[in-house]
Amino acid sequence: MKNQSWPELRYENLKDTITNVQLYTQIVGKVRLQKMPWINHAWHVTLYVSPIGLTTGSIPFEDGIFEMEFDFTNHLLLITTSNGGSEKVELYARTVASFYKEVFEKLALLNIEIKIYGKPNEIDPAIRFEDDETHCVYDKDQINLFWKALVKIDSVFTKFRADFSGKCSPVHLFWGSFDLAVTRFSGREAPEYTGTVPNLPLEVMQEAYSHEVSSAGFWAGSDAFPQPAFYSYCYPTPAAFGDQSVKPAEAFYSREMGEFFLPYEAVRSSSNPEETLMQFLQSTYEAAAETGNWNRKALEFNFKRKYRL
């Protein structure tokens, strides 16, 4: 019965809604970006899985703090403030331009004055939000299924994160690439990043990859890779990384992408999805740590196991 609690996801059903919702989240994420102090590796811009959808968490503003939360059950964007104010924006098959306009109208009603960079990042072509009358698909059932999958995945990622005493990111969703991710750090500086990402300053990527990482995440897929999947990569990438044996059997390494992948369906349809996903997370991390000569003894630690709580 366990696999029935992990919803079935099909890229062909999801893709148009995900494309549109990603743009909605970029608008909200850029609000957080403008109001938050910079936190290393852009951790201040991300969203988090919540009991109803995706949230910014608390954001400071002149009158206190506010929060913006996508509700993927009642299909609303909820904006609440610490001084008792609240507004909502309905989520339906509406254009990005329409959503953008109403979001800033509602923020103004709450005395939250803000301007954001008006184009999406990590997307090409990047249509200005206020001009985007193209993207407008919103399938309520599909986005609800996707969020339910994130709820299951977030719990496993959080458990995986707990066994590491070195520097580790929160479990968070990056709206640029629209992936839920968790990243471990070796503690050593990395070679300067020289790659390119569409519509994103090189300096941002260089700061993000300023130190050695092993990162894992979940992604809805693309036309070139038309299935939701888990991924794992490391930076820098040792020559032997892709030759390592990882679990489960359905996992594979893409030489073109430089990452390990595991189809979401392989996890969902397994007898124990949580354990199957944990095998992938742990074995791909070990591949990165072993080939990268990480000090695993110093970095891996389980408080409960050591102190028998």
C-alpha angles and dihedrals in degrees: 000000000000096000091056090069090061105077122231112251125194120187094215090057096042105040103084094044092046091050090054097041090049088061091048090052091048090058092050093041091053089055088057090045092056096047101041128078113247113272120192118280092009093288088146094068101054133104128228133219110254136185089265105028134298127340139190092214117219117340122190121235137162096280099040127284135330137190134210116203132179110220107204094182099055091022101234138127105228121203116190132173134203091242093062101267122138138174135170137208119203119237115216139119094313132137123262088242091056093048092047093051095049095045092058092043089055093045090053091052087058092050092249104141114191144144124205135193098272101219130074122251129228090019128106122228094031109203115194109255093234090053099042106114091147104075112064110130116127118166106185094201094050096049090047090054091048092052091048088055090050090054091056093043094046091058093053093045089051091052091048090050091055096069094064123083096182124086110305133170125238116259099264145153119244108210093200093069095013096231132135108231146175122193133197123200129212092210094243128110116252132221112273112278113243103174128110133239121189113262096352125113114249090229091064092054092045091055091045091054098035090117134040113275144184107201133184130182152147125255133183093227134240139242088270091049103027103191137071109257148168118241138192129191140156135216121246094027114221114221091243096048096097092047094063121111111244136177145282108035092242092063117102141177122241112211089193094054097031091227142104116243135196119187114239089228091061088058096042095049096046121104090246112024095181093054092043091053092045090054089055094047094047099042095047091047089051089050090055095042096047097045091042094049095236118179093247095173091061096040104045119071138149112202096193093050093049097046098033096231 
